[in-house]
Amino acid sequence: MEFEYKIGLRVIKSVIAVFLCFLVKFIFGSSTVFYDSITALLCIQPTAEQSLKFGLNRLLGTFTGSVIGFIVLEAAKFIPFYKEFLYVFIIPLGMLLAMYICIFFKKERSVAICSIVYLCLVTSFESSIQNTEQYVFIRLIDTTLGVIIGTLVNKYFFVRKNKEI
């Protein structure tokens, strides 16, 4: 049995998109390339239009999850016994609200990333996140960068006419 594998265009575009994320972050002196690289990688869809739709859903989910997470963390400062045990109830209720907002606005494809971003934010209350505003802002910037890079790479690199990649 002979094994033959050719690297496809989506693989090449994915590598280029991640490389560009690293390059942009290197140029601007930032070492955090995780979220933008993941977003750029996921934005490499079969068509440029699908990349844009995916990216916009990712941005909306990131924004919604970040805002609700920020609100929960800020409110937690004023809730007695939050860190002791109330977080067990409040965090899932906040996630319900975040998911409901996506569904209410008919953006069901944003629900998963919204929930992931929300949970990343609110479950880090004991870790290194000191400034929630800064964390939310950086997360949004990283996601936006990944969407832009992934969508542009998919649209303008190795363009095929009338075919999905």
C-alpha positions, -999 to 999 in steps of 0.1 A, spaced: 0 0 0 14 33 -11 7 64 8 7 97 -10 -3 130 6 -3 164 -10 -6 195 11 -38 212 3 -45 249 -1 -63 252 33 -33 238 50 -10 263 33 -34 292 40 -37 281 76 1 281 80 4 315 63 -24 330 85 -7 318 117 27 330 105 12 365 98 -3 365 133 31 358 148 47 384 125 23 411 135 27 404 172 65 403 168 65 436 151 43 452 178 63 436 206 36 413 219 42 376 228 5 367 231 -4 350 198 -27 323 211 -62 337 205 -54 355 173 -37 325 158 -66 302 167 -91 326 153 -71 331 121 -67 293 117 -104 287 122 -113 315 98 -98 295 70 -131 281 57 -139 266 23 -148 300 8 -139 336 16 -175 344 23 -177 316 48 -145 329 64 -161 363 69 -193 348 83 -173 326 107 -151 356 117 -180 378 124 -197 351 145 -165 347 164 -162 384 170 -198 386 182 -194 356 205 -161 370 219 -177 404 225 -208 390 242 -189 365 264 -164 392 273 -190 418 283 -211 394 303 -180 380 319 -168 414 328 -201 423 343 -201 391 364 -165 397 377 -172 434 385 -205 425 403 -187 397 422 -166 423 440 -198 434 458 -214 400 463 -207 385 498 -194 349 497 -189 350 459 -155 334 460 -165 310 488 -194 293 472 -218 317 453 -198 315 422 -211 280 417 -245 295 410 -236 329 395 -212 317 368 -237 293 352 -264 319 354 -241 344 336 -234 319 309 -271 313 305 -275 351 300 -246 352 275 -260 323 255 -295 338 255 -282 371 241 -266 353 211 -298 333 205 -320 363 209 -301 381 182 -303 349 160 -265 343 162 -266 307 173 -232 301 157 -217 325 182 -230 306 213 -200 282 217 -173 308 215 -194 332 236 -195 305 263 -158 297 260 -147 333 263 -171 339 292 -158 308 311 -122 317 304 -128 351 319 -149 342 350 -131 311 360 -98 330 361 -108 351 391 -81 334 412 -54 335 386 -34 363 370 -61 385 356 -57 417 376 -74 441 352 -105 427 337 -110 457 314 -76 452 299 -81 415 295 -114 420 277 -99 446 255 -69 425 246 -91 395 239 -112 415 215 -82 430 197 -66 395 194 -98 380 180 -103 409 156 -67 405 144 -72 368 138 -104 374 119 -89 400 97 -58 380 89 -76 347 84 -102 363 61 -77 382 41 -54 352 36 -84 330 26 -96 357 1 -63 368 -15 -38 339 -12 -40 311 -38 -74 321 -51 -93 294 -70 -121 303 -93 -155 287 -86 -141 260 -63 -141 254 -26 -107 250 -11 
